[in-house]
Amino acid sequence: MSNENQREGLGHQAKGTAKEVAGKLTDNEKMEAEGKMEKAGGQVQETAGDIEEKFKKD
């Protein structure tokens, strides 16, 4: 079962990965950095959702 934070986190990770790759392909360091930051934020949000789920079950 997944919650909103987990779903949104995965979405941000996917979007961040796409930006990162696009930045690498176009040699755009700013876009690449933005992608890395968005991906990292998505990972944090997904982890928050994982923790939320863990405490719901207990």
N, C-alpha and C positions, 0 to 999 in steps of 0.2 A: 504494500500500500504506500502511496506517495502523497505528500502534502504540497501545498502551494510553493513553499520555499524550495523544495526539492525540484519541482518542475521548472520554476523560474530560474533556478541555479543552473540546471542543465541547458536551458535556453541561452543563458548568458555565456556559458562555456562554448556552445556551438557558434554563437555570434562572434565571440572573441577569437576563436580559432580561425574563422573565416576572415576576419579583419587582419589577423596576424599573417596569414598566408598571402592575402592580397597585398599587404604592405611589403612583404618579402619579394613578391613577384614584380611589384612596381618600384622597388627600391625606395619606398616611402617609410622612413624610420619612425615618423610620428604615428602613422596608422598602425605599424607593427607594434609599437609600444602601447597604443590604445587597446589593441587586441589582446595583448598579454595582460593588461590591467583588467579588462572586462572578463577574461577567462579566469583570472585569479579571484575576482569578486564573485563569479558564479560558483567557483569551488567552495568559497566560504559560505555562500548562501545555501548551497546544497548540504554542506556539513551541518549548518544550523538546522535545516529541515530534518536531517538524520537524527540529530540530538532530540529534536522536538518529538519525533516518532518514538524514540526510545523511551522517553518519559511518559508518553501517552499509554504505552503498553504496561508499564509498571504500576 
